[in-house]
Amino acid sequence: MDTTNHTLNRTLISIFLICVFCASLAAREPPSPDDIQIIEGEEKTIYEYRNNGILLMIKIVPKNKKRRPYYMVPGDGSAHYTSLDHHKKLYPQWVIVEW
């Protein structure tokens, strides 16, 4: 009887935590259009993602479908979540696998 209650309690706690986690994911708002600046070019489209005015990510999508999209990242190895506005050298980084 004691192990049944213990198993039931663990199951209920697990279900509760999963529900809380899913609710927190659903509550996140997608980035507002003001936070994404789209720059159309002849050969590529550039997406600049900003949060509170700070440039956090640059995504480049070539018009040629044979070429893969890539991201511009700091050349000095600094964190990607810091502002990219003051970096002088940015290098391309491709995503190898997505799911």
Backbone atoms as SQL, in Angstrom:
CREATE TABLE atoms (id INTEGER PRIMARY KEY, chain TEXT, resi INTEGER, resn TEXT, atom TEXT, x REAL, y REAL, z REAL);
INSERT INTO atoms VALUES
  (1, 'A', 1, 'MET', 'N', 0.827, -1.193, 0.000),
  (2, 'A', 1, 'MET', 'CA', 0.000, 0.000, 0.000),
  (3, 'A', 1, 'MET', 'C', 0.871, 1.255, 0.000),
  (4, 'A', 2, 'ASP', 'N', 1.962, 1.201, 0.770),
  (5, 'A', 2, 'ASP', 'CA', 2.837, 2.356, 0.883),
  (6, 'A', 2, 'ASP', 'C', 3.541, 2.629, -0.438),
  (7, 'A', 3, 'THR', 'N', 3.964, 1.594, -1.152),
  (8, 'A', 3, 'THR', 'CA', 4.634, 1.799, -2.440),
  (9, 'A', 3, 'THR', 'C', 3.659, 2.304, -3.491),
  (10, 'A', 4, 'THR', 'N', 2.389, 1.919, -3.387),
  (11, 'A', 4, 'THR', 'CA', 1.374, 2.404, -4.329),
  (12, 'A', 4, 'THR', 'C', 1.172, 3.900, -4.161),
  (13, 'A', 5, 'ASN', 'N', 1.088, 4.367, -2.931),
  (14, 'A', 5, 'ASN', 'CA', 0.950, 5.809, -2.674),
  (15, 'A', 5, 'ASN', 'C', 2.181, 6.566, -3.150),
  (16, 'A', 6, 'HIS', 'N', 3.349, 6.001, -2.908),
  (17, 'A', 6, 'HIS', 'CA', 4.594, 6.648, -3.326),
  (18, 'A', 6, 'HIS', 'C', 4.648, 6.772, -4.856),
  (19, 'A', 7, 'THR', 'N', 4.285, 5.692, -5.548),
  (20, 'A', 7, 'THR', 'CA', 4.262, 5.710, -7.008),
  (21, 'A', 7, 'THR', 'C', 3.220, 6.694, -7.523),
  (22, 'A', 8, 'LEU', 'N', 2.066, 6.732, -6.915),
  (23, 'A', 8, 'LEU', 'CA', 1.007, 7.654, -7.313),
  (24, 'A', 8, 'LEU', 'C', 1.445, 9.105, -7.103),
  (25, 'A', 9, 'ASN', 'N', 2.079, 9.381, -5.971),
  (26, 'A', 9, 'ASN', 'CA', 2.566, 10.736, -5.699),
  (27, 'A', 9, 'ASN', 'C', 3.619, 11.158, -6.719),
  (28, 'A', 10, 'ARG', 'N', 4.544, 10.275, -7.030),
  (29, 'A', 10, 'ARG', 'CA', 5.581, 10.596, -8.017),
  (30, 'A', 10, 'ARG', 'C', 4.961, 10.852, -9.385),
  (31, 'A', 11, 'THR', 'N', 3.973, 10.068, -9.747),
  (32, 'A', 11, 'THR', 'CA', 3.313, 10.241, -11.038),
  (33, 'A', 11, 'THR', 'C', 2.570, 11.570, -11.090),
  (34, 'A', 12, 'LEU', 'N', 1.848, 11.900, -10.042),
  (35, 'A', 12, 'LEU', 'CA', 1.111, 13.164, -10.011),
  (36, 'A', 12, 'LEU', 'C', 2.049, 14.369, -10.035),
  (37, 'A', 13, 'ILE', 'N', 3.145, 14.280, -9.308),
  (38, 'A', 13, 'ILE', 'CA', 4.118, 15.383, -9.312),
  (39, 'A', 13, 'ILE', 'C', 4.737, 15.533, -10.703),
  (40, 'A', 14, 'SER', 'N', 5.053, 14.417, -11.347),
  (41, 'A', 14, 'SER', 'CA', 5.627, 14.466, -12.697),
  (42, 'A', 14, 'SER', 'C', 4.655, 15.097, -13.683),
  (43, 'A', 15, 'ILE', 'N', 3.391, 14.706, -13.608),
  (44, 'A', 15, 'ILE', 'CA', 2.378, 15.269, -14.502),
  (45, 'A', 15, 'ILE', 'C', 2.215, 16.764, -14.248),
  (46, 'A', 16, 'PHE', 'N', 2.211, 17.156, -12.991),
  (47, 'A', 16, 'PHE', 'CA', 2.091, 18.569, -12.648),
  (48, 'A', 16, 'PHE', 'C', 3.264, 19.372, -13.214),
  (49, 'A', 17, 'LEU', 'N', 4.478, 18.865, -13.041),
  (50, 'A', 17, 'LEU', 'CA', 5.657, 19.581, -13.542),
  (51, 'A', 17, 'LEU', 'C', 5.653, 19.675, -15.070),
  (52, 'A', 18, 'ILE', 'N', 5.214, 18.636, -15.733),
  (53, 'A', 18, 'ILE', 'CA', 5.120, 18.677, -17.191),
  (54, 'A', 18, 'ILE', 'C', 4.096, 19.717, -17.623),
  (55, 'A', 19, 'CYS', 'N', 2.966, 19.782, -16.948),
  (56, 'A', 19, 'CYS', 'CA', 1.934, 20.781, -17.278),
  (57, 'A', 19, 'CYS', 'C', 2.445, 22.204, -17.068),
  (58, 'A', 20, 'VAL', 'N', 3.166, 22.424, -15.980),
  (59, 'A', 20, 'VAL', 'CA', 3.719, 23.756, -15.707),
  (60, 'A', 20, 'VAL', 'C', 4.731, 24.129, -16.780),
  (61, 'A', 21, 'PHE', 'N', 5.589, 23.181, -17.160),
  (62, 'A', 21, 'PHE', 'CA', 6.590, 23.432, -18.192),
  (63, 'A', 21, 'PHE', 'C', 5.913, 23.761, -19.530),
  (64, 'A', 22, 'CYS', 'N', 4.904, 22.988, -19.920),
  (65, 'A', 22, 'CYS', 'CA', 4.202, 23.239, -21.185),
  (66, 'A', 22, 'CYS', 'C', 3.482, 24.587, -21.161),
  (67, 'A', 23, 'ALA', 'N', 2.908, 24.941, -20.035),
  (68, 'A', 23, 'ALA', 'CA', 2.217, 26.229, -19.921),
  (69, 'A', 23, 'ALA', 'C', 3.204, 27.379, -20.050),
  (70, 'A', 24, 'SER', 'N', 4.396, 27.218, -19.490),
  (71, 'A', 24, 'SER', 'CA', 5.390, 28.294, -19.604),
  (72, 'A', 24, 'SER', 'C', 5.871, 28.436, -21.038),
  (73, 'A', 25, 'LEU', 'N', 5.981, 27.342, -21.773),
  (74, 'A', 25, 'LEU', 'CA', 6.358, 27.430, -23.182),
  (75, 'A', 25, 'LEU', 'C', 5.269, 28.101, -24.005),
  (76, 'A', 26, 'ALA', 'N', 4.030, 27.797, -23.703),
  (77, 'A', 26, 'ALA', 'CA', 2.919, 28.382, -24.452),
  (78, 'A', 26, 'ALA', 'C', 2.765, 29.862, -24.152),
  (79, 'A', 27, 'ALA', 'N', 3.185, 30.285, -22.970),
  (80, 'A', 27, 'ALA', 'CA', 3.018, 31.683, -22.580),
  (81, 'A', 27, 'ALA', 'C', 4.050, 32.602, -23.221),
  (82, 'A', 28, 'ARG', 'N', 5.114, 32.050, -23.763),
  (83, 'A', 28, 'ARG', 'CA', 6.137, 32.886, -24.399),
  (84, 'A', 28, 'ARG', 'C', 5.577, 33.520, -25.657),
  (85, 'A', 29, 'GLU', 'N', 5.864, 34.777, -25.798),
  (86, 'A', 29, 'GLU', 'CA', 5.399, 35.489, -26.976),
  (87, 'A', 29, 'GLU', 'C', 6.457, 35.416, -28.065),
  (88, 'A', 30, 'PRO', 'N', 6.028, 35.268, -29.324),
  (89, 'A', 30, 'PRO', 'CA', 7.005, 35.307, -30.406),
  (90, 'A', 30, 'PRO', 'C', 7.583, 36.713, -30.513),
  (91, 'A', 31, 'PRO', 'N', 8.758, 36.847, -31.127),
  (92, 'A', 31, 'PRO', 'CA', 9.333, 38.187, -31.236),
  (93, 'A', 31, 'PRO', 'C', 8.410, 39.112, -32.022),
  (94, 'A', 32, 'SER', 'N', 8.305, 40.337, -31.551),
  (95, 'A', 32, 'SER', 'CA', 7.457, 41.288, -32.255),
  (96, 'A', 32, 'SER', 'C', 8.131, 41.683, -33.556),
  (97, 'A', 33, 'PRO', 'N', 7.363, 42.100, -34.540),
  (98, 'A', 33, 'PRO', 'CA', 7.954, 42.490, -35.821),
  (99, 'A', 33, 'PRO', 'C', 8.974, 43.622, -35.677),
  (100, 'A', 34, 'ASP', 'N', 8.843, 44.438, -34.622),
  (101, 'A', 34, 'ASP', 'CA', 9.809, 45.515, -34.415),
  (102, 'A', 34, 'ASP', 'C', 11.184, 44.972, -34.038),
  (103, 'A', 35, 'ASP', 'N', 11.224, 43.769, -33.490),
  (104, 'A', 35, 'ASP', 'CA', 12.486, 43.181, -33.056),
  (105, 'A', 35, 'ASP', 'C', 13.231, 42.481, -34.187),
  (106, 'A', 36, 'ILE', 'N', 12.586, 42.282, -35.324),
  (107, 'A', 36, 'ILE', 'CA', 13.221, 41.631, -36.466),
  (108, 'A', 36, 'ILE', 'C', 13.225, 42.607, -37.639),
  (109, 'A', 37, 'GLN', 'N', 14.428, 42.944, -38.078),
  (110, 'A', 37, 'GLN', 'CA', 14.552, 43.825, -39.241),
  (111, 'A', 37, 'GLN', 'C', 14.954, 42.954, -40.428),
  (112, 'A', 38, 'ILE', 'N', 14.186, 43.054, -41.513),
  (113, 'A', 38, 'ILE', 'CA', 14.442, 42.258, -42.711),
  (114, 'A', 38, 'ILE', 'C', 14.991, 43.177, -43.786),
  (115, 'A', 39, 'ILE', 'N', 16.165, 42.811, -44.307),
  (116, 'A', 39, 'ILE', 'CA', 16.815, 43.596, -45.347),
  (117, 'A', 39, 'ILE', 'C', 16.900, 42.724, -46.594),
  (118, 'A', 40, 'GLU', 'N', 16.144, 43.098, -47.623),
  (119, 'A', 40, 'GLU', 'CA', 16.112, 42.344, -48.873),
  (120, 'A', 40, 'GLU', 'C', 17.234, 42.813, -49.789),
  (121, 'A', 41, 'GLY', 'N', 17.996, 41.881, -50.325),
  (122, 'A', 41, 'GLY', 'CA', 19.041, 42.183, -51.287),
  (123, 'A', 41, 'GLY', 'C', 18.801, 41.393, -52.560),
  (124, 'A', 42, 'GLU', 'N', 19.646, 41.603, -53.560),
  (125, 'A', 42, 'GLU', 'CA', 19.489, 40.886, -54.820),
  (126, 'A', 42, 'GLU', 'C', 19.817, 39.409, -54.670),
  (127, 'A', 43, 'GLU', 'N', 20.848, 39.104, -53.871),
  (128, 'A', 43, 'GLU', 'CA', 21.303, 37.723, -53.741),
  (129, 'A', 43, 'GLU', 'C', 20.970, 37.080, -52.405),
  (130, 'A', 44, 'LYS', 'N', 20.547, 37.896, -51.414),
  (131, 'A', 44, 'LYS', 'CA', 20.290, 37.339, -50.091),
  (132, 'A', 44, 'LYS', 'C', 19.310, 38.216, -49.318),
  (133, 'A', 45, 'THR', 'N', 18.725, 37.616, -48.287),
  (134, 'A', 45, 'THR', 'CA', 17.864, 38.321, -47.343),
  (135, 'A', 45, 'THR', 'C', 18.534, 38.248, -45.980),
  (136, 'A', 46, 'ILE', 'N', 18.644, 39.399, -45.323),
  (137, 'A', 46, 'ILE', 'CA', 19.299, 39.473, -44.024),
  (138, 'A', 46, 'ILE', 'C', 18.246, 39.740, -42.957),
  (139, 'A', 47, 'TYR', 'N', 18.254, 38.923, -41.911),
  (140, 'A', 47, 'TYR', 'CA', 17.358, 39.088, -40.767),
  (141, 'A', 47, 'TYR', 'C', 18.196, 39.520, -39.572),
  (142, 'A', 48, 'GLU', 'N', 17.894, 40.678, -39.011),
  (143, 'A', 48, 'GLU', 'CA', 18.580, 41.151, -37.805),
  (144, 'A', 48, 'GLU', 'C', 17.610, 41.036, -36.628),
  (145, 'A', 49, 'TYR', 'N', 17.969, 40.237, -35.660),
  (146, 'A', 49, 'TYR', 'CA', 17.127, 40.016, -34.488),
  (147, 'A', 49, 'TYR', 'C', 17.639, 40.886, -33.350),
  (148, 'A', 50, 'ARG', 'N', 16.759, 41.709, -32.804),
  (149, 'A', 50, 'ARG', 'CA', 17.119, 42.617, -31.707),
  (150, 'A', 50, 'ARG', 'C', 16.204, 42.380, -30.512),
  (151, 'A', 51, 'ASN', 'N', 16.763, 42.621, -29.328),
  (152, 'A', 51, 'ASN', 'CA', 15.993, 42.580, -28.096),
  (153, 'A', 51, 'ASN', 'C', 16.335, 43.843, -27.324),
  (154, 'A', 52, 'ASN', 'N', 15.334, 44.681, -27.091),
  (155, 'A', 52, 'ASN', 'CA', 15.529, 45.983, -26.431),
  (156, 'A', 52, 'ASN', 'C', 16.571, 46.824, -27.158),
  (157, 'A', 53, 'GLY', 'N', 16.587, 46.732, -28.472),
  (158, 'A', 53, 'GLY', 'CA', 17.499, 47.533, -29.280),
  (159, 'A', 53, 'GLY', 'C', 18.891, 46.957, -29.430),
  (160, 'A', 54, 'ILE', 'N', 19.181, 45.821, -28.799),
  (161, 'A', 54, 'ILE', 'CA', 20.501, 45.210, -28.868),
  (162, 'A', 54, 'ILE', 'C', 20.491, 44.134, -29.948),
  (163, 'A', 55, 'LEU', 'N', 21.427, 44.231, -30.890),
  (164, 'A', 55, 'LEU', 'CA', 21.532, 43.260, -31.971),
  (165, 'A', 55, 'LEU', 'C', 22.085, 41.956, -31.418),
  (166, 'A', 56, 'LEU', 'N', 21.260, 40.884, -31.462),
  (167, 'A', 56, 'LEU', 'CA', 21.649, 39.609, -30.872),
  (168, 'A', 56, 'LEU', 'C', 22.008, 38.555, -31.907),
  (169, 'A', 57, 'MET', 'N', 21.372, 38.607, -33.094),
  (170, 'A', 57, 'MET', 'CA', 21.598, 37.547, -34.058),
  (171, 'A', 57, 'MET', 'C', 21.411, 38.093, -35.461),
  (172, 'A', 58, 'ILE', 'N', 22.234, 37.623, -36.382),
  (173, 'A', 58, 'ILE', 'CA', 22.109, 37.977, -37.783),
  (174, 'A', 58, 'ILE', 'C', 22.001, 36.677, -38.565),
  (175, 'A', 59, 'LYS', 'N', 20.907, 36.523, -39.299),
  (176, 'A', 59, 'LYS', 'CA', 20.696, 35.335, -40.121),
  (177, 'A', 59, 'LYS', 'C', 20.674, 35.770, -41.575),
  (178, 'A', 60, 'ILE', 'N', 21.383, 35.048, -42.414),
  (179, 'A', 60, 'ILE', 'CA', 21.449, 35.374, -43.832),
  (180, 'A', 60, 'ILE', 'C', 20.908, 34.198, -44.622),
  (181, 'A', 61, 'VAL', 'N', 19.912, 34.486, -45.465),
  (182, 'A', 61, 'VAL', 'CA', 19.279, 33.462, -46.284),
  (183, 'A', 61, 'VAL', 'C', 19.549, 33.800, -47.747),
  (184, 'A', 62, 'PRO', 'N', 20.396, 32.996, -48.429),
  (185, 'A', 62, 'PRO', 'CA', 20.674, 33.251, -49.841),
  (186, 'A', 62, 'PRO', 'C', 19.426, 32.994, -50.700),
  (187, 'A', 63, 'LYS', 'N', 19.286, 33.754, -51.790),
  (188, 'A', 63, 'LYS', 'CA', 18.160, 33.554, -52.701),
  (189, 'A', 63, 'LYS', 'C', 18.317, 32.242, -53.473),
  (190, 'A', 64, 'ASN', 'N', 19.566, 31.854, -53.723),
  (191, 'A', 64, 'ASN', 'CA', 19.863, 30.600, -54.407),
  (192, 'A', 64, 'ASN', 'C', 19.500, 29.443, -53.476),
  (193, 'A', 65, 'LYS', 'N', 18.540, 28.624, -53.863),
  (194, 'A', 65, 'LYS', 'CA', 18.045, 27.541, -52.998),
  (195, 'A', 65, 'LYS', 'C', 19.088, 26.448, -52.763),
  (196, 'A', 66, 'LYS', 'N', 20.143, 26.420, -53.580),
  (197, 'A', 66, 'LYS', 'CA', 21.182, 25.416, -53.387),
  (198, 'A', 66, 'LYS', 'C', 22.096, 25.763, -52.218),
  (199, 'A', 67, 'ARG', 'N', 22.115, 27.018, -51.829),
  (200, 'A', 67, 'ARG', 'CA', 22.952, 27.459, -50.719),
  (201, 'A', 67, 'ARG', 'C', 22.143, 27.458, -49.433),
  (202, 'A', 68, 'ARG', 'N', 22.788, 27.123, -48.329),
  (203, 'A', 68, 'ARG', 'CA', 22.102, 27.027, -47.044),
  (204, 'A', 68, 'ARG', 'C', 22.140, 28.358, -46.308),
  (205, 'A', 69, 'PRO', 'N', 21.115, 28.647, -45.494),
  (206, 'A', 69, 'PRO', 'CA', 21.156, 29.838, -44.631),
  (207, 'A', 69, 'PRO', 'C', 22.296, 29.709, -43.616),
  (208, 'A', 70, 'TYR', 'N', 22.800, 30.846, -43.155),
  (209, 'A', 70, 'TYR', 'CA', 23.864, 30.836, -42.159),
  (210, 'A', 70, 'TYR', 'C', 23.710, 32.031, -41.228),
  (211, 'A', 71, 'TYR', 'N', 24.443, 31.991, -40.138),
  (212, 'A', 71, 'TYR', 'CA', 24.396, 33.026, -39.116),
  (213, 'A', 71, 'TYR', 'C', 25.767, 33.689, -39.031),
  (214, 'A', 72, 'MET', 'N', 25.791, 34.973, -38.726),
  (215, 'A', 72, 'MET', 'CA', 27.042, 35.687, -38.514),
  (216, 'A', 72, 'MET', 'C', 27.317, 35.710, -37.013),
  (217, 'A', 73, 'VAL', 'N', 28.495, 35.229, -36.636),
  (218, 'A', 73, 'VAL', 'CA', 28.859, 35.118, -35.222),
  (219, 'A', 73, 'VAL', 'C', 30.174, 35.860, -34.974),
  (220, 'A', 74, 'PRO', 'N', 30.446, 36.257, -33.731),
  (221, 'A', 74, 'PRO', 'CA', 31.687, 36.975, -33.427),
  (222, 'A', 74, 'PRO', 'C', 32.924, 36.121, -33.711),
  (223, 'A', 75, 'GLY', 'N', 33.938, 36.755, -34.278),
  (224, 'A', 75, 'GLY', 'CA', 35.167, 36.052, -34.592),
  (225, 'A', 75, 'GLY', 'C', 36.054, 35.818, -33.391),
  (226, 'A', 76, 'ASP', 'N', 35.844, 36.547, -32.312),
  (227, 'A', 76, 'ASP', 'CA', 36.703, 36.408, -31.135),
  (228, 'A', 76, 'ASP', 'C', 36.226, 35.324, -30.171),
  (229, 'A', 77, 'GLY', 'N', 35.162, 34.615, -30.526),
  (230, 'A', 77, 'GLY', 'CA', 34.678, 33.525, -29.685),
  (231, 'A', 77, 'GLY', 'C', 33.831, 33.965, -28.509),
  (232, 'A', 78, 'SER', 'N', 33.438, 35.239, -28.457),
  (233, 'A', 78, 'SER', 'CA', 32.607, 35.700, -27.348),
  (234, 'A', 78, 'SER', 'C', 31.204, 35.111, -27.464),
  (235, 'A', 79, 'ALA', 'N', 30.447, 35.243, -26.403),
  (236, 'A', 79, 'ALA', 'CA', 29.104, 34.645, -26.344),
  (237, 'A', 79, 'ALA', 'C', 28.201, 35.214, -27.427),
  (238, 'A', 80, 'HIS', 'N', 27.315, 34.381, -27.938),
  (239, 'A', 80, 'HIS', 'CA', 26.407, 34.787, -29.011),
  (240, 'A', 80, 'HIS', 'C', 25.231, 35.607, -28.504),
  (241, 'A', 81, 'TYR', 'N', 24.993, 35.609, -27.217),
  (242, 'A', 81, 'TYR', 'CA', 23.837, 36.329, -26.682),
  (243, 'A', 81, 'TYR', 'C', 24.189, 37.750, -26.259),
  (244, 'A', 82, 'THR', 'N', 25.415, 38.180, -26.495),
  (245, 'A', 82, 'THR', 'CA', 25.787, 39.564, -26.236),
  (246, 'A', 82, 'THR', 'C', 25.566, 40.382, -27.503),
  (247, 'A', 83, 'SER', 'N', 25.623, 41.690, -27.385),
  (248, 'A', 83, 'SER', 'CA', 25.365, 42.571, -28.522),
  (249, 'A', 83, 'SER', 'C', 26.417, 42.393, -29.606),
  (250, 'A', 84, 'LEU', 'N', 25.954, 42.300, -30.845),
  (251, 'A', 84, 'LEU', 'CA', 26.859, 42.169, -31.985),
  (252, 'A', 84, 'LEU', 'C', 27.190, 43.523, -32.597),
  (253, 'A', 85, 'ASP', 'N', 26.606, 44.593, -32.069),
  (254, 'A', 85, 'ASP', 'CA', 26.797, 45.920, -32.646),
  (255, 'A', 85, 'ASP', 'C', 28.258, 46.361, -32.641),
  (256, 'A', 86, 'HIS', 'N', 29.024, 45.988, -31.631),
  (257, 'A', 86, 'HIS', 'CA', 30.379, 46.499, -31.470),
  (258, 'A', 86, 'HIS', 'C', 31.458, 45.528, -31.957),
  (259, 'A', 87, 'HIS', 'N', 31.058, 44.390, -32.514),
  (260, 'A', 87, 'HIS', 'CA', 32.045, 43.436, -33.012),
  (261, 'A', 87, 'HIS', 'C', 32.494, 43.874, -34.406),
  (262, 'A', 88, 'LYS', 'N', 33.803, 43.915, -34.600),
  (263, 'A', 88, 'LYS', 'CA', 34.333, 44.340, -35.893),
  (264, 'A', 88, 'LYS', 'C', 34.395, 43.182, -36.874),
  (265, 'A', 89, 'LYS', 'N', 34.631, 41.970, -36.371),
  (266, 'A', 89, 'LYS', 'CA', 34.736, 40.805, -37.245),
  (267, 'A', 89, 'LYS', 'C', 33.646, 39.801, -36.894),
  (268, 'A', 90, 'LEU', 'N', 32.833, 39.502, -37.890),
  (269, 'A', 90, 'LEU', 'CA', 31.808, 38.473, -37.757),
  (270, 'A', 90, 'LEU', 'C', 32.072, 37.433, -38.841),
  (271, 'A', 91, 'TYR', 'N', 31.960, 36.164, -38.466),
  (272, 'A', 91, 'TYR', 'CA', 32.231, 35.086, -39.403),
  (273, 'A', 91, 'TYR', 'C', 30.975, 34.249, -39.592),
  (274, 'A', 92, 'PRO', 'N', 30.825, 33.617, -40.778),
  (275, 'A', 92, 'PRO', 'CA', 29.642, 32.784, -41.004),
  (276, 'A', 92, 'PRO', 'C', 29.717, 31.469, -40.233),
  (277, 'A', 93, 'GLN', 'N', 28.547, 31.030, -39.793),
  (278, 'A', 93, 'GLN', 'CA', 28.425, 29.742, -39.111),
  (279, 'A', 93, 'GLN', 'C', 27.174, 29.066, -39.648),
  (280, 'A', 94, 'TRP', 'N', 27.323, 27.849, -40.176),
  (281, 'A', 94, 'TRP', 'CA', 26.201, 27.120, -40.730),
  (282, 'A', 94, 'TRP', 'C', 25.660, 26.126, -39.720),
  (283, 'A', 95, 'VAL', 'N', 24.378, 25.855, -39.817),
  (284, 'A', 95, 'VAL', 'CA', 23.751, 24.832, -38.981),
  (285, 'A', 95, 'VAL', 'C', 23.869, 23.512, -39.742),
  (286, 'A', 96, 'ILE', 'N', 24.489, 22.532, -39.112),
  (287, 'A', 96, 'ILE', 'CA', 24.707, 21.245, -39.773),
  (288, 'A', 96, 'ILE', 'C', 23.447, 20.384, -39.709),
  (289, 'A', 97, 'VAL', 'N', 22.841, 20.282, -38.518),
  (290, 'A', 97, 'VAL', 'CA', 21.663, 19.433, -38.338),
  (291, 'A', 97, 'VAL', 'C', 20.598, 20.226, -37.593),
  (292, 'A', 98, 'GLU', 'N', 19.364, 20.135, -38.072),
  (293, 'A', 98, 'GLU', 'CA', 18.212, 20.732, -37.381),
  (294, 'A', 98, 'GLU', 'C', 17.115, 19.692, -37.284),
  (295, 'A', 99, 'TRP', 'N', 16.336, 19.783, -36.214),
  (296, 'A', 99, 'TRP', 'CA', 15.146, 18.940, -36.105),
  (297, 'A', 99, 'TRP', 'C', 14.095, 19.631, -35.331);
